[in-house]
């Protein structure tokens, strides 16, 4: 009897460990980090590209209000962070 309860506890612990990495929509943490990294890259890239023409994303305009240099560096950091996030999540783990 004792062995059966131990096996059921181990199997329930394994299923919990597997389930905690899957979000309700069926995506894993790696998928979410990849999407966030991709969005950071796209937002940073389009913000720099649009600023060349004189257009700004309204929700990123606060960066340029502090300083133009700060806004540019923050957008470059967004692009770099997005690339790093996507690259790190897509690497194979040893």
N, C-alpha and C positions, 0 to 999 in steps of 0.2 A: 504494500500500500504506500509506503513511504517513497519508493522509487518512482511510482506513477505520478505522485504530486510533484516530485523534483523535476521530472521530465516536462510536465505541463507548465511549471514555472519557467523553465529554461526556454521552452518554445514560445511562451507569451512574451518573455523578455526580448527574444530575437525579433518577433513580429513588431514589438514596440520600437525597437532600434531601427528597423527598416522603415516603419511608418513615419517616424519623426522627421525624416529627411524629405518626405514627399509632402508638398503643400496641397491644400484642398483641391486646387485646380489640376492636380496631376503633374505639376512641374517640380523638379528638384531644385535645391539651392544653387547648383551650378547653372541651371537654366535661368534663374532669376538674376544671378550676378552677371551672366552673359548679356541679358537684355538691358540691365542697368548700364553696363559698360558700353554697349552699342548706343544707347540713348545719350550718354555723356559725350561720346565721340561725335555723334551726329549733331547734337546741340552746339557743341564747341566749334565744330567745323562750319556749320551754317551761320553761326553768330559772327565768326571772323569773315566769312565770305560776304555776308550781308553788310557788314560794317564797311567793307571796301566801297560799296555803292551808297552808303549813307543811311541804310535801314538798320534798325535794331529790334531784337526781340524785346517786347515790353517787360517780360518777367526777368530778363537779364540786364536791363538798363541800369539797375542799381550799381552794378559793377563799374560801369563807365562814369557814374556820378561821383564815385570816390576819386577816381583818377583814370585817365585814358590808359596809362601804362598798366595800372592794376587790372583794369578790365581785359586788356590784351593778354597779360600773363595768366590771369584766371582762366581765360578761354583756352589758352595753350595747355594749361594744366588739366582742364577738362578733357581735352583730346588725348593727352598722354595717359591720364588715369583710365579712360575708356579702353584704350588699346591694351594697357597692362591688365585690366580686369578680364577682358576677353581672352587674352593670351594665357593668363594664369589658369583660367577655368578650363580651357581647352587642352592644356598639357596633360599628358598621361601621368598618373601617379605611380610611383614605384612601390 
